[in-house]
Amino acid sequence: MRTTRHTLAAEGHRGGIDVRVSLRSDVGSGEQAFDGAWFPRSRDLAVELPELVAALDKRGLRIERFTYPLDAWSPAPRKVVVGGRVVRTGGFRSMDPGVVCLTWAGGTQRADLLVVPPETDVITGARALRLCTRRGLPRSPQMVLAAARSTPLPQVPGLPYTRAV
């Protein structure tokens, strides 16, 4: 069994880069398809997971277990130490590749996060992060991402033509 220890900057982010995660205000209620979304920068859980856990700690969620779809991620250590505490991980082939699961409070609380693939463009990723905080989303990660992609891009009005004198 391999344990990975990570030392993060005081703010919990590598090089000052913000962790791209959104959570519903009723996270863990089980009433919606997703409790939020996560937009990692890579598929390397050894790098991405400690930052996610640190960011969620700052929001009051002390994650104890992280489960993920094996085929969607590079191999991860079974235990990750973040901020002096251990977070257990588990990979499963049966999980949807677009979802990760977090548990806390001794396993009594659970949240499912939609995973925005790291290769997604930033605008679509930001839209997906926002969409996952709303009610009435489809249960399919693919449908949520399709909705995020279908939002029209903002149009920049043309500047009035001025003639150089």
C-alpha positions, 0 to 999 in steps of 0.5 A: 500500500502506498501513501502519498504526502503532500505539502501545499501552500498555506492557501491549499493550492499549487503555485497560487492556482485556484482549485476549480470546484463548485458546491451546491448550498445543500451539498450532501442532501441527496436531493439532486443528481450532482452536489457540485462539479470539479474541473481538474487540470489533469487526470493525475489524482496524486496531484489533483486530489490533495488540492481538492481536499484542501479546497473543500476543507476551507469550505467546511467539508472534511473529506474522509474518502474519495472514490473514482472510476478507475478507467478515467484516472491515472493510478492513485495511492490508496491513502493521501495525507493532506493537512496532517490527516489521511484521506482514503481513496478507492477506484472502481470500474463500475463508476460513471467516468464523469463522476467522483464521490466524496464521503465525510462525517464517518461515512454518513454524508456523501456528495457526487461531483460531476467531473469536467474533463481536464481537456474541456475548454475553460468557458465550457468548464466554467459553465458546467461548474455553474450549472451543477449548483442549480436544481433540476439537472439531468442525471447524466454527466454527458447531458450536463456537459452538452448543456454547458457546451450549447450555451451561446458564446457572448457576442462582442458588439462591433465598434463603430467605424471611425475614419482616420483623418 
